[in-house]
């Protein structure tokens, strides 16, 4: 067992020393860009949903509630995205992804999916074709925003971590 530990420690030290500069120097403003894009996209959807709510009395209250809830969720999601992306690269390399915030982000995605479902039901109840078209466009925009966040989650879950690699290596 002693003979196995020395080469393993040497290899890990070697990897650590040569990857450290790349990890530390890799500045990433992507998190701020992703969160800003999400804020902007959802704010636009909320604004359009509020306009739709004022056009149709039949579904106005429902659409207004969804717009308000989505506006609140928008800020939470953007903040969580910032936390995930601005986490230290070295910490992510050693310990892995920030699964606490990934879980919170998944929870917010479920909320967004529920909002999309409520808007789809409201779409079925409206009679005005103009309102239907606008509501359909906003549902599509929300689905696109949700898809972008899902892609962000998948990207961050698949990041390499030394601790995760070691666990997999010794569990073979």
Phi and psi in radians as a Rosetta constraint file:
Dihedral C 1 N 2 CA 2 C 2 CIRCULARHARMONIC -1.101 0.35
Dihedral N 2 CA 2 C 2 N 3 CIRCULARHARMONIC -0.670 0.35
Dihedral C 2 N 3 CA 3 C 3 CIRCULARHARMONIC -1.133 0.35
Dihedral N 3 CA 3 C 3 N 4 CIRCULARHARMONIC -0.512 0.35
Dihedral C 3 N 4 CA 4 C 4 CIRCULARHARMONIC -1.357 0.35
Dihedral N 4 CA 4 C 4 N 5 CIRCULARHARMONIC -0.618 0.35
Dihedral C 4 N 5 CA 5 C 5 CIRCULARHARMONIC -1.170 0.35
Dihedral N 5 CA 5 C 5 N 6 CIRCULARHARMONIC -0.731 0.35
Dihedral C 5 N 6 CA 6 C 6 CIRCULARHARMONIC -1.077 0.35
Dihedral N 6 CA 6 C 6 N 7 CIRCULARHARMONIC -0.877 0.35
Dihedral C 6 N 7 CA 7 C 7 CIRCULARHARMONIC -1.128 0.35
Dihedral N 7 CA 7 C 7 N 8 CIRCULARHARMONIC -0.633 0.35
Dihedral C 7 N 8 CA 8 C 8 CIRCULARHARMONIC -1.127 0.35
Dihedral N 8 CA 8 C 8 N 9 CIRCULARHARMONIC -0.759 0.35
Dihedral C 8 N 9 CA 9 C 9 CIRCULARHARMONIC -1.138 0.35
Dihedral N 9 CA 9 C 9 N 10 CIRCULARHARMONIC -0.708 0.35
Dihedral C 9 N 10 CA 10 C 10 CIRCULARHARMONIC -1.088 0.35
Dihedral N 10 CA 10 C 10 N 11 CIRCULARHARMONIC -0.817 0.35
Dihedral C 10 N 11 CA 11 C 11 CIRCULARHARMONIC -1.093 0.35
Dihedral N 11 CA 11 C 11 N 12 CIRCULARHARMONIC -0.788 0.35
Dihedral C 11 N 12 CA 12 C 12 CIRCULARHARMONIC -1.120 0.35
Dihedral N 12 CA 12 C 12 N 13 CIRCULARHARMONIC -0.704 0.35
Dihedral C 12 N 13 CA 13 C 13 CIRCULARHARMONIC -1.112 0.35
Dihedral N 13 CA 13 C 13 N 14 CIRCULARHARMONIC -0.738 0.35
Dihedral C 13 N 14 CA 14 C 14 CIRCULARHARMONIC -1.066 0.35
Dihedral N 14 CA 14 C 14 N 15 CIRCULARHARMONIC -0.851 0.35
Dihedral C 14 N 15 CA 15 C 15 CIRCULARHARMONIC -1.047 0.35
Dihedral N 15 CA 15 C 15 N 16 CIRCULARHARMONIC -0.806 0.35
Dihedral C 15 N 16 CA 16 C 16 CIRCULARHARMONIC -1.038 0.35
Dihedral N 16 CA 16 C 16 N 17 CIRCULARHARMONIC -0.847 0.35
Dihedral C 16 N 17 CA 17 C 17 CIRCULARHARMONIC -1.155 0.35
Dihedral N 17 CA 17 C 17 N 18 CIRCULARHARMONIC -0.629 0.35
Dihedral C 17 N 18 CA 18 C 18 CIRCULARHARMONIC -1.534 0.35
Dihedral N 18 CA 18 C 18 N 19 CIRCULARHARMONIC -0.314 0.35
Dihedral C 18 N 19 CA 19 C 19 CIRCULARHARMONIC -1.685 0.35
Dihedral N 19 CA 19 C 19 N 20 CIRCULARHARMONIC -0.318 0.35
Dihedral C 19 N 20 CA 20 C 20 CIRCULARHARMONIC -0.969 0.35
Dihedral N 20 CA 20 C 20 N 21 CIRCULARHARMONIC -0.843 0.35
Dihedral C 20 N 21 CA 21 C 21 CIRCULARHARMONIC -1.069 0.35
Dihedral N 21 CA 21 C 21 N 22 CIRCULARHARMONIC -0.641 0.35
Dihedral C 21 N 22 CA 22 C 22 CIRCULARHARMONIC -1.199 0.35
Dihedral N 22 CA 22 C 22 N 23 CIRCULARHARMONIC -0.650 0.35
Dihedral C 22 N 23 CA 23 C 23 CIRCULARHARMONIC -1.233 0.35
Dihedral N 23 CA 23 C 23 N 24 CIRCULARHARMONIC -0.805 0.35
Dihedral C 23 N 24 CA 24 C 24 CIRCULARHARMONIC -1.200 0.35
Dihedral N 24 CA 24 C 24 N 25 CIRCULARHARMONIC -0.669 0.35
Dihedral C 24 N 25 CA 25 C 25 CIRCULARHARMONIC -1.455 0.35
Dihedral N 25 CA 25 C 25 N 26 CIRCULARHARMONIC -0.169 0.35
Dihedral C 25 N 26 CA 26 C 26 CIRCULARHARMONIC -1.339 0.35
Dihedral N 26 CA 26 C 26 N 27 CIRCULARHARMONIC 1.580 0.35
Dihedral C 26 N 27 CA 27 C 27 CIRCULARHARMONIC -1.352 0.35
Dihedral N 27 CA 27 C 27 N 28 CIRCULARHARMONIC 2.431 0.35
Dihedral C 27 N 28 CA 28 C 28 CIRCULARHARMONIC -2.388 0.35
Dihedral N 28 CA 28 C 28 N 29 CIRCULARHARMONIC 1.940 0.35
Dihedral C 28 N 29 CA 29 C 29 CIRCULARHARMONIC -1.724 0.35
Dihedral N 29 CA 29 C 29 N 30 CIRCULARHARMONIC 0.157 0.35
Dihedral C 29 N 30 CA 30 C 30 CIRCULARHARMONIC -1.044 0.35
Dihedral N 30 CA 30 C 30 N 31 CIRCULARHARMONIC -0.671 0.35
Dihedral C 30 N 31 CA 31 C 31 CIRCULARHARMONIC -1.051 0.35
Dihedral N 31 CA 31 C 31 N 32 CIRCULARHARMONIC -0.734 0.35
Dihedral C 31 N 32 CA 32 C 32 CIRCULARHARMONIC -1.196 0.35
Dihedral N 32 CA 32 C 32 N 33 CIRCULARHARMONIC -0.640 0.35
Dihedral C 32 N 33 CA 33 C 33 CIRCULARHARMONIC -1.187 0.35
Dihedral N 33 CA 33 C 33 N 34 CIRCULARHARMONIC -0.760 0.35
Dihedral C 33 N 34 CA 34 C 34 CIRCULARHARMONIC -1.143 0.35
Dihedral N 34 CA 34 C 34 N 35 CIRCULARHARMONIC -0.773 0.35
Dihedral C 34 N 35 CA 35 C 35 CIRCULARHARMONIC -1.187 0.35
Dihedral N 35 CA 35 C 35 N 36 CIRCULARHARMONIC -0.680 0.35
Dihedral C 35 N 36 CA 36 C 36 CIRCULARHARMONIC -1.146 0.35
Dihedral N 36 CA 36 C 36 N 37 CIRCULARHARMONIC -0.703 0.35
Dihedral C 36 N 37 CA 37 C 37 CIRCULARHARMONIC -1.110 0.35
Dihedral N 37 CA 37 C 37 N 38 CIRCULARHARMONIC -0.731 0.35
Dihedral C 37 N 38 CA 38 C 38 CIRCULARHARMONIC -1.114 0.35
Dihedral N 38 CA 38 C 38 N 39 CIRCULARHARMONIC -0.808 0.35
Dihedral C 38 N 39 CA 39 C 39 CIRCULARHARMONIC -0.977 0.35
Dihedral N 39 CA 39 C 39 N 40 CIRCULARHARMONIC -0.837 0.35
Dihedral C 39 N 40 CA 40 C 40 CIRCULARHARMONIC -1.116 0.35
Dihedral N 40 CA 40 C 40 N 41 CIRCULARHARMONIC -0.822 0.35
Dihedral C 40 N 41 CA 41 C 41 CIRCULARHARMONIC -1.100 0.35
Dihedral N 41 CA 41 C 41 N 42 CIRCULARHARMONIC -0.817 0.35
Dihedral C 41 N 42 CA 42 C 42 CIRCULARHARMONIC -1.258 0.35
Dihedral N 42 CA 42 C 42 N 43 CIRCULARHARMONIC -0.591 0.35
Dihedral C 42 N 43 CA 43 C 43 CIRCULARHARMONIC -1.074 0.35
Dihedral N 43 CA 43 C 43 N 44 CIRCULARHARMONIC -0.688 0.35
Dihedral C 43 N 44 CA 44 C 44 CIRCULARHARMONIC -1.135 0.35
Dihedral N 44 CA 44 C 44 N 45 CIRCULARHARMONIC -0.748 0.35
Dihedral C 44 N 45 CA 45 C 45 CIRCULARHARMONIC -1.085 0.35
Dihedral N 45 CA 45 C 45 N 46 CIRCULARHARMONIC -0.769 0.35
Dihedral C 45 N 46 CA 46 C 46 CIRCULARHARMONIC -1.070 0.35
Dihedral N 46 CA 46 C 46 N 47 CIRCULARHARMONIC -0.743 0.35
Dihedral C 46 N 47 CA 47 C 47 CIRCULARHARMONIC -1.083 0.35
Dihedral N 47 CA 47 C 47 N 48 CIRCULARHARMONIC -0.770 0.35
Dihedral C 47 N 48 CA 48 C 48 CIRCULARHARMONIC -1.182 0.35
Dihedral N 48 CA 48 C 48 N 49 CIRCULARHARMONIC -0.666 0.35
Dihedral C 48 N 49 CA 49 C 49 CIRCULARHARMONIC -1.131 0.35
Dihedral N 49 CA 49 C 49 N 50 CIRCULARHARMONIC -0.660 0.35
Dihedral C 49 N 50 CA 50 C 50 CIRCULARHARMONIC -1.112 0.35
Dihedral N 50 CA 50 C 50 N 51 CIRCULARHARMONIC -0.691 0.35
Dihedral C 50 N 51 CA 51 C 51 CIRCULARHARMONIC -1.132 0.35
Dihedral N 51 CA 51 C 51 N 52 CIRCULARHARMONIC -0.716 0.35
Dihedral C 51 N 52 CA 52 C 52 CIRCULARHARMONIC -1.131 0.35
Dihedral N 52 CA 52 C 52 N 53 CIRCULARHARMONIC -0.690 0.35
Dihedral C 52 N 53 CA 53 C 53 CIRCULARHARMONIC -1.059 0.35
Dihedral N 53 CA 53 C 53 N 54 CIRCULARHARMONIC -0.578 0.35
Dihedral C 53 N 54 CA 54 C 54 CIRCULARHARMONIC -1.381 0.35
Dihedral N 54 CA 54 C 54 N 55 CIRCULARHARMONIC -0.272 0.35
Dihedral C 54 N 55 CA 55 C 55 CIRCULARHARMONIC -1.514 0.35
Dihedral N 55 CA 55 C 55 N 56 CIRCULARHARMONIC -0.525 0.35
Dihedral C 55 N 56 CA 56 C 56 CIRCULARHARMONIC -2.200 0.35
Dihedral N 56 CA 56 C 56 N 57 CIRCULARHARMONIC 1.981 0.35
Dihedral C 56 N 57 CA 57 C 57 CIRCULARHARMONIC -1.221 0.35
Dihedral N 57 CA 57 C 57 N 58 CIRCULARHARMONIC -0.477 0.35
Dihedral C 57 N 58 CA 58 C 58 CIRCULARHARMONIC -1.094 0.35
Dihedral N 58 CA 58 C 58 N 59 CIRCULARHARMONIC -0.740 0.35
Dihedral C 58 N 59 CA 59 C 59 CIRCULARHARMONIC -2.026 0.35
Dihedral N 59 CA 59 C 59 N 60 CIRCULARHARMONIC 0.077 0.35
Dihedral C 59 N 60 CA 60 C 60 CIRCULARHARMONIC -0.971 0.35
Dihedral N 60 CA 60 C 60 N 61 CIRCULARHARMONIC -0.790 0.35
Dihedral C 60 N 61 CA 61 C 61 CIRCULARHARMONIC -1.132 0.35
Dihedral N 61 CA 61 C 61 N 62 CIRCULARHARMONIC -0.775 0.35
Dihedral C 61 N 62 CA 62 C 62 CIRCULARHARMONIC -1.089 0.35
Dihedral N 62 CA 62 C 62 N 63 CIRCULARHARMONIC -0.829 0.35
Dihedral C 62 N 63 CA 63 C 63 CIRCULARHARMONIC -1.143 0.35
Dihedral N 63 CA 63 C 63 N 64 CIRCULARHARMONIC -0.667 0.35
Dihedral C 63 N 64 CA 64 C 64 CIRCULARHARMONIC -1.108 0.35
Dihedral N 64 CA 64 C 64 N 65 CIRCULARHARMONIC -0.738 0.35
Dihedral C 64 N 65 CA 65 C 65 CIRCULARHARMONIC -1.113 0.35
Dihedral N 65 CA 65 C 65 N 66 CIRCULARHARMONIC -0.739 0.35
Dihedral C 65 N 66 CA 66 C 66 CIRCULARHARMONIC -1.125 0.35
Dihedral N 66 CA 66 C 66 N 67 CIRCULARHARMONIC -0.734 0.35
Dihedral C 66 N 67 CA 67 C 67 CIRCULARHARMONIC -1.072 0.35
Dihedral N 67 CA 67 C 67 N 68 CIRCULARHARMONIC -0.759 0.35
Dihedral C 67 N 68 CA 68 C 68 CIRCULARHARMONIC -1.140 0.35
Dihedral N 68 CA 68 C 68 N 69 CIRCULARHARMONIC -0.783 0.35
Dihedral C 68 N 69 CA 69 C 69 CIRCULARHARMONIC -1.135 0.35
Dihedral N 69 CA 69 C 69 N 70 CIRCULARHARMONIC -0.690 0.35
Dihedral C 69 N 70 CA 70 C 70 CIRCULARHARMONIC -1.213 0.35
Dihedral N 70 CA 70 C 70 N 71 CIRCULARHARMONIC -0.572 0.35
Dihedral C 70 N 71 CA 71 C 71 CIRCULARHARMONIC -1.124 0.35
Dihedral N 71 CA 71 C 71 N 72 CIRCULARHARMONIC -0.699 0.35
Dihedral C 71 N 72 CA 72 C 72 CIRCULARHARMONIC -1.189 0.35
Dihedral N 72 CA 72 C 72 N 73 CIRCULARHARMONIC -0.723 0.35
Dihedral C 72 N 73 CA 73 C 73 CIRCULARHARMONIC -1.180 0.35
Dihedral N 73 CA 73 C 73 N 74 CIRCULARHARMONIC -0.534 0.35
Dihedral C 73 N 74 CA 74 C 74 CIRCULARHARMONIC -0.986 0.35
Dihedral N 74 CA 74 C 74 N 75 CIRCULARHARMONIC -0.809 0.35
Dihedral C 74 N 75 CA 75 C 75 CIRCULARHARMONIC -1.205 0.35
Dihedral N 75 CA 75 C 75 N 76 CIRCULARHARMONIC -0.683 0.35
Dihedral C 75 N 76 CA 76 C 76 CIRCULARHARMONIC -1.073 0.35
Dihedral N 76 CA 76 C 76 N 77 CIRCULARHARMONIC -0.819 0.35
Dihedral C 76 N 77 CA 77 C 77 CIRCULARHARMONIC -1.092 0.35
Dihedral N 77 CA 77 C 77 N 78 CIRCULARHARMONIC -0.792 0.35
Dihedral C 77 N 78 CA 78 C 78 CIRCULARHARMONIC -1.090 0.35
Dihedral N 78 CA 78 C 78 N 79 CIRCULARHARMONIC -0.701 0.35
Dihedral C 78 N 79 CA 79 C 79 CIRCULARHARMONIC -1.137 0.35
Dihedral N 79 CA 79 C 79 N 80 CIRCULARHARMONIC -0.740 0.35
Dihedral C 79 N 80 CA 80 C 80 CIRCULARHARMONIC -1.126 0.35
Dihedral N 80 CA 80 C 80 N 81 CIRCULARHARMONIC -0.739 0.35
Dihedral C 80 N 81 CA 81 C 81 CIRCULARHARMONIC -1.053 0.35
Dihedral N 81 CA 81 C 81 N 82 CIRCULARHARMONIC -0.752 0.35
Dihedral C 81 N 82 CA 82 C 82 CIRCULARHARMONIC -1.058 0.35
Dihedral N 82 CA 82 C 82 N 83 CIRCULARHARMONIC -0.748 0.35
Dihedral C 82 N 83 CA 83 C 83 CIRCULARHARMONIC -1.088 0.35
Dihedral N 83 CA 83 C 83 N 84 CIRCULARHARMONIC -0.718 0.35
Dihedral C 83 N 84 CA 84 C 84 CIRCULARHARMONIC -1.174 0.35
Dihedral N 84 CA 84 C 84 N 85 CIRCULARHARMONIC -0.810 0.35
Dihedral C 84 N 85 CA 85 C 85 CIRCULARHARMONIC -1.342 0.35
Dihedral N 85 CA 85 C 85 N 86 CIRCULARHARMONIC -0.464 0.35
Dihedral C 85 N 86 CA 86 C 86 CIRCULARHARMONIC -1.604 0.35
Dihedral N 86 CA 86 C 86 N 87 CIRCULARHARMONIC 0.049 0.35
Dihedral C 86 N 87 CA 87 C 87 CIRCULARHARMONIC -1.088 0.35
Dihedral N 87 CA 87 C 87 N 88 CIRCULARHARMONIC 2.475 0.35
Dihedral C 87 N 88 CA 88 C 88 CIRCULARHARMONIC -0.960 0.35
Dihedral N 88 CA 88 C 88 N 89 CIRCULARHARMONIC 2.358 0.35
Dihedral C 88 N 89 CA 89 C 89 CIRCULARHARMONIC -1.131 0.35
Dihedral N 89 CA 89 C 89 N 90 CIRCULARHARMONIC -0.636 0.35
Dihedral C 89 N 90 CA 90 C 90 CIRCULARHARMONIC -1.157 0.35
Dihedral N 90 CA 90 C 90 N 91 CIRCULARHARMONIC -0.741 0.35
Dihedral C 90 N 91 CA 91 C 91 CIRCULARHARMONIC -1.107 0.35
Dihedral N 91 CA 91 C 91 N 92 CIRCULARHARMONIC -0.746 0.35
Dihedral C 91 N 92 CA 92 C 92 CIRCULARHARMONIC -1.130 0.35
Dihedral N 92 CA 92 C 92 N 93 CIRCULARHARMONIC -0.701 0.35
Dihedral C 92 N 93 CA 93 C 93 CIRCULARHARMONIC -1.090 0.35
Dihedral N 93 CA 93 C 93 N 94 CIRCULARHARMONIC -0.735 0.35
Dihedral C 93 N 94 CA 94 C 94 CIRCULARHARMONIC -1.356 0.35
Dihedral N 94 CA 94 C 94 N 95 CIRCULARHARMONIC -0.878 0.35
Dihedral C 94 N 95 CA 95 C 95 CIRCULARHARMONIC -1.724 0.35
Dihedral N 95 CA 95 C 95 N 96 CIRCULARHARMONIC -0.395 0.35
Dihedral C 95 N 96 CA 96 C 96 CIRCULARHARMONIC 1.826 0.35
Dihedral N 96 CA 96 C 96 N 97 CIRCULARHARMONIC -2.969 0.35
Dihedral C 96 N 97 CA 97 C 97 CIRCULARHARMONIC -1.160 0.35
Dihedral N 97 CA 97 C 97 N 98 CIRCULARHARMONIC 2.703 0.35
Dihedral C 97 N 98 CA 98 C 98 CIRCULARHARMONIC -1.421 0.35
Dihedral N 98 CA 98 C 98 N 99 CIRCULARHARMONIC 1.468 0.35
Dihedral C 98 N 99 CA 99 C 99 CIRCULARHARMONIC -1.202 0.35
Dihedral N 99 CA 99 C 99 N 100 CIRCULARHARMONIC -0.430 0.35
Dihedral C 99 N 100 CA 100 C 100 CIRCULARHARMONIC -1.081 0.35
Dihedral N 100 CA 100 C 100 N 101 CIRCULARHARMONIC -0.866 0.35
Dihedral C 100 N 101 CA 101 C 101 CIRCULARHARMONIC -1.288 0.35
Dihedral N 101 CA 101 C 101 N 102 CIRCULARHARMONIC -0.522 0.35
Dihedral C 101 N 102 CA 102 C 102 CIRCULARHARMONIC -1.088 0.35
Dihedral N 102 CA 102 C 102 N 103 CIRCULARHARMONIC -0.730 0.35
Dihedral C 102 N 103 CA 103 C 103 CIRCULARHARMONIC -1.111 0.35
Dihedral N 103 CA 103 C 103 N 104 CIRCULARHARMONIC -0.724 0.35
Dihedral C 103 N 104 CA 104 C 104 CIRCULARHARMONIC -1.123 0.35
Dihedral N 104 CA 104 C 104 N 105 CIRCULARHARMONIC -0.646 0.35
Dihedral C 104 N 105 CA 105 C 105 CIRCULARHARMONIC -1.169 0.35
Dihedral N 105 CA 105 C 105 N 106 CIRCULARHARMONIC -0.711 0.35
Dihedral C 105 N 106 CA 106 C 106 CIRCULARHARMONIC -1.077 0.35
Dihedral N 106 CA 106 C 106 N 107 CIRCULARHARMONIC -0.688 0.35
Dihedral C 106 N 107 CA 107 C 107 CIRCULARHARMONIC -1.076 0.35
Dihedral N 107 CA 107 C 107 N 108 CIRCULARHARMONIC -0.739 0.35
Dihedral C 107 N 108 CA 108 C 108 CIRCULARHARMONIC -1.165 0.35
Dihedral N 108 CA 108 C 108 N 109 CIRCULARHARMONIC -0.553 0.35
Dihedral C 108 N 109 CA 109 C 109 CIRCULARHARMONIC -1.151 0.35
Dihedral N 109 CA 109 C 109 N 110 CIRCULARHARMONIC -0.629 0.35
Dihedral C 109 N 110 CA 110 C 110 CIRCULARHARMONIC -1.125 0.35
Dihedral N 110 CA 110 C 110 N 111 CIRCULARHARMONIC -0.705 0.35
Dihedral C 110 N 111 CA 111 C 111 CIRCULARHARMONIC -1.079 0.35
Dihedral N 111 CA 111 C 111 N 112 CIRCULARHARMONIC -0.766 0.35
Dihedral C 111 N 112 CA 112 C 112 CIRCULARHARMONIC -1.111 0.35
Dihedral N 112 CA 112 C 112 N 113 CIRCULARHARMONIC -0.696 0.35
Dihedral C 112 N 113 CA 113 C 113 CIRCULARHARMONIC -1.082 0.35
Dihedral N 113 CA 113 C 113 N 114 CIRCULARHARMONIC -0.683 0.35
Dihedral C 113 N 114 CA 114 C 114 CIRCULARHARMONIC -1.135 0.35
Dihedral N 114 CA 114 C 114 N 115 CIRCULARHARMONIC -0.674 0.35
Dihedral C 114 N 115 CA 115 C 115 CIRCULARHARMONIC -1.127 0.35
Dihedral N 115 CA 115 C 115 N 116 CIRCULARHARMONIC -0.709 0.35
Dihedral C 115 N 116 CA 116 C 116 CIRCULARHARMONIC -1.094 0.35
Dihedral N 116 CA 116 C 116 N 117 CIRCULARHARMONIC -0.708 0.35
Dihedral C 116 N 117 CA 117 C 117 CIRCULARHARMONIC -1.106 0.35
Dihedral N 117 CA 117 C 117 N 118 CIRCULARHARMONIC -0.752 0.35
Dihedral C 117 N 118 CA 118 C 118 CIRCULARHARMONIC -1.094 0.35
Dihedral N 118 CA 118 C 118 N 119 CIRCULARHARMONIC -0.707 0.35
Dihedral C 118 N 119 CA 119 C 119 CIRCULARHARMONIC -1.177 0.35
Dihedral N 119 CA 119 C 119 N 120 CIRCULARHARMONIC -0.628 0.35
Dihedral C 119 N 120 CA 120 C 120 CIRCULARHARMONIC -1.129 0.35
Dihedral N 120 CA 120 C 120 N 121 CIRCULARHARMONIC -0.689 0.35
Dihedral C 120 N 121 CA 121 C 121 CIRCULARHARMONIC -1.182 0.35
Dihedral N 121 CA 121 C 121 N 122 CIRCULARHARMONIC -0.652 0.35
Dihedral C 121 N 122 CA 122 C 122 CIRCULARHARMONIC -1.154 0.35
Dihedral N 122 CA 122 C 122 N 123 CIRCULARHARMONIC -0.624 0.35
Dihedral C 122 N 123 CA 123 C 123 CIRCULARHARMONIC -1.058 0.35
Dihedral N 123 CA 123 C 123 N 124 CIRCULARHARMONIC -0.686 0.35
Dihedral C 123 N 124 CA 124 C 124 CIRCULARHARMONIC -1.180 0.35
Dihedral N 124 CA 124 C 124 N 125 CIRCULARHARMONIC -0.503 0.35
Dihedral C 124 N 125 CA 125 C 125 CIRCULARHARMONIC -1.483 0.35
Dihedral N 125 CA 125 C 125 N 126 CIRCULARHARMONIC -0.329 0.35
Dihedral C 125 N 126 CA 126 C 126 CIRCULARHARMONIC -1.401 0.35
Dihedral N 126 CA 126 C 126 N 127 CIRCULARHARMONIC 2.681 0.35
Dihedral C 126 N 127 CA 127 C 127 CIRCULARHARMONIC -1.862 0.35
Dihedral N 127 CA 127 C 127 N 128 CIRCULARHARMONIC -0.625 0.35
Dihedral C 127 N 128 CA 128 C 128 CIRCULARHARMONIC -1.159 0.35
Dihedral N 128 CA 128 C 128 N 129 CIRCULARHARMONIC 2.137 0.35
Dihedral C 128 N 129 CA 129 C 129 CIRCULARHARMONIC -1.161 0.35
Dihedral N 129 CA 129 C 129 N 130 CIRCULARHARMONIC -0.612 0.35
Dihedral C 129 N 130 CA 130 C 130 CIRCULARHARMONIC -1.144 0.35
Dihedral N 130 CA 130 C 130 N 131 CIRCULARHARMONIC -0.729 0.35
Dihedral C 130 N 131 CA 131 C 131 CIRCULARHARMONIC -1.160 0.35
Dihedral N 131 CA 131 C 131 N 132 CIRCULARHARMONIC -0.698 0.35
Dihedral C 131 N 132 CA 132 C 132 CIRCULARHARMONIC -1.039 0.35
Dihedral N 132 CA 132 C 132 N 133 CIRCULARHARMONIC -0.790 0.35
Dihedral C 132 N 133 CA 133 C 133 CIRCULARHARMONIC -1.114 0.35
Dihedral N 133 CA 133 C 133 N 134 CIRCULARHARMONIC -0.781 0.35
Dihedral C 133 N 134 CA 134 C 134 CIRCULARHARMONIC -1.162 0.35
Dihedral N 134 CA 134 C 134 N 135 CIRCULARHARMONIC -0.736 0.35
Dihedral C 134 N 135 CA 135 C 135 CIRCULARHARMONIC -1.134 0.35
Dihedral N 135 CA 135 C 135 N 136 CIRCULARHARMONIC -0.698 0.35
Dihedral C 135 N 136 CA 136 C 136 CIRCULARHARMONIC -1.097 0.35
Dihedral N 136 CA 136 C 136 N 137 CIRCULARHARMONIC -0.710 0.35
Dihedral C 136 N 137 CA 137 C 137 CIRCULARHARMONIC -1.113 0.35
Dihedral N 137 CA 137 C 137 N 138 CIRCULARHARMONIC -0.674 0.35
Dihedral C 137 N 138 CA 138 C 138 CIRCULARHARMONIC -1.287 0.35
Dihedral N 138 CA 138 C 138 N 139 CIRCULARHARMONIC -0.580 0.35
Dihedral C 138 N 139 CA 139 C 139 CIRCULARHARMONIC -1.103 0.35
Dihedral N 139 CA 139 C 139 N 140 CIRCULARHARMONIC -0.773 0.35
Dihedral C 139 N 140 CA 140 C 140 CIRCULARHARMONIC -1.078 0.35
Dihedral N 140 CA 140 C 140 N 141 CIRCULARHARMONIC -0.730 0.35
Dihedral C 140 N 141 CA 141 C 141 CIRCULARHARMONIC -1.118 0.35
Dihedral N 141 CA 141 C 141 N 142 CIRCULARHARMONIC -0.699 0.35
Dihedral C 141 N 142 CA 142 C 142 CIRCULARHARMONIC -1.152 0.35
Dihedral N 142 CA 142 C 142 N 143 CIRCULARHARMONIC -0.694 0.35
Dihedral C 142 N 143 CA 143 C 143 CIRCULARHARMONIC -1.111 0.35
Dihedral N 143 CA 143 C 143 N 144 CIRCULARHARMONIC -0.666 0.35
Dihedral C 143 N 144 CA 144 C 144 CIRCULARHARMONIC -1.142 0.35
Dihedral N 144 CA 144 C 144 N 145 CIRCULARHARMONIC -0.736 0.35
Dihedral C 144 N 145 CA 145 C 145 CIRCULARHARMONIC -1.095 0.35
Dihedral N 145 CA 145 C 145 N 146 CIRCULARHARMONIC -0.707 0.35
Dihedral C 145 N 146 CA 146 C 146 CIRCULARHARMONIC -1.116 0.35
Dihedral N 146 CA 146 C 146 N 147 CIRCULARHARMONIC -0.725 0.35
Dihedral C 146 N 147 CA 147 C 147 CIRCULARHARMONIC -1.105 0.35
Dihedral N 147 CA 147 C 147 N 148 CIRCULARHARMONIC -0.697 0.35
Dihedral C 147 N 148 CA 148 C 148 CIRCULARHARMONIC -1.101 0.35
Dihedral N 148 CA 148 C 148 N 149 CIRCULARHARMONIC -0.707 0.35
Dihedral C 148 N 149 CA 149 C 149 CIRCULARHARMONIC -1.185 0.35
Dihedral N 149 CA 149 C 149 N 150 CIRCULARHARMONIC -0.694 0.35
Dihedral C 149 N 150 CA 150 C 150 CIRCULARHARMONIC -1.065 0.35
Dihedral N 150 CA 150 C 150 N 151 CIRCULARHARMONIC -0.715 0.35
Dihedral C 150 N 151 CA 151 C 151 CIRCULARHARMONIC -1.111 0.35
Dihedral N 151 CA 151 C 151 N 152 CIRCULARHARMONIC -0.710 0.35
Dihedral C 151 N 152 CA 152 C 152 CIRCULARHARMONIC -1.056 0.35
Dihedral N 152 CA 152 C 152 N 153 CIRCULARHARMONIC -0.745 0.35
Dihedral C 152 N 153 CA 153 C 153 CIRCULARHARMONIC -1.091 0.35
Dihedral N 153 CA 153 C 153 N 154 CIRCULARHARMONIC -0.830 0.35
Dihedral C 153 N 154 CA 154 C 154 CIRCULARHARMONIC -1.073 0.35
Dihedral N 154 CA 154 C 154 N 155 CIRCULARHARMONIC -0.708 0.35
Dihedral C 154 N 155 CA 155 C 155 CIRCULARHARMONIC -1.078 0.35
Dihedral N 155 CA 155 C 155 N 156 CIRCULARHARMONIC -0.755 0.35
Dihedral C 155 N 156 CA 156 C 156 CIRCULARHARMONIC -1.360 0.35
Dihedral N 156 CA 156 C 156 N 157 CIRCULARHARMONIC -0.471 0.35
Dihedral C 156 N 157 CA 157 C 157 CIRCULARHARMONIC -1.259 0.35
Dihedral N 157 CA 157 C 157 N 158 CIRCULARHARMONIC -0.451 0.35
Dihedral C 157 N 158 CA 158 C 158 CIRCULARHARMONIC -1.608 0.35
Dihedral N 158 CA 158 C 158 N 159 CIRCULARHARMONIC 0.187 0.35
Dihedral C 158 N 159 CA 159 C 159 CIRCULARHARMONIC -1.220 0.35
Dihedral N 159 CA 159 C 159 N 160 CIRCULARHARMONIC 2.497 0.35
Dihedral C 159 N 160 CA 160 C 160 CIRCULARHARMONIC -1.277 0.35
Dihedral N 160 CA 160 C 160 N 161 CIRCULARHARMONIC 2.435 0.35
Dihedral C 160 N 161 CA 161 C 161 CIRCULARHARMONIC -2.380 0.35
Dihedral N 161 CA 161 C 161 N 162 CIRCULARHARMONIC 2.466 0.35
Dihedral C 161 N 162 CA 162 C 162 CIRCULARHARMONIC -1.134 0.35
Dihedral N 162 CA 162 C 162 N 163 CIRCULARHARMONIC -0.775 0.35
Dihedral C 162 N 163 CA 163 C 163 CIRCULARHARMONIC -1.108 0.35
Dihedral N 163 CA 163 C 163 N 164 CIRCULARHARMONIC -0.741 0.35
Dihedral C 163 N 164 CA 164 C 164 CIRCULARHARMONIC -1.103 0.35
Dihedral N 164 CA 164 C 164 N 165 CIRCULARHARMONIC -0.689 0.35
Dihedral C 164 N 165 CA 165 C 165 CIRCULARHARMONIC -1.134 0.35
Dihedral N 165 CA 165 C 165 N 166 CIRCULARHARMONIC -0.744 0.35
Dihedral C 165 N 166 CA 166 C 166 CIRCULARHARMONIC -1.101 0.35
Dihedral N 166 CA 166 C 166 N 167 CIRCULARHARMONIC -0.738 0.35
Dihedral C 166 N 167 CA 167 C 167 CIRCULARHARMONIC -1.074 0.35
Dihedral N 167 CA 167 C 167 N 168 CIRCULARHARMONIC -0.790 0.35
Dihedral C 167 N 168 CA 168 C 168 CIRCULARHARMONIC -1.119 0.35
Dihedral N 168 CA 168 C 168 N 169 CIRCULARHARMONIC -0.696 0.35
Dihedral C 168 N 169 CA 169 C 169 CIRCULARHARMONIC -1.103 0.35
Dihedral N 169 CA 169 C 169 N 170 CIRCULARHARMONIC -0.778 0.35
Dihedral C 169 N 170 CA 170 C 170 CIRCULARHARMONIC -1.449 0.35
Dihedral N 170 CA 170 C 170 N 171 CIRCULARHARMONIC -0.205 0.35
Dihedral C 170 N 171 CA 171 C 171 CIRCULARHARMONIC -1.549 0.35
Dihedral N 171 CA 171 C 171 N 172 CIRCULARHARMONIC -0.023 0.35
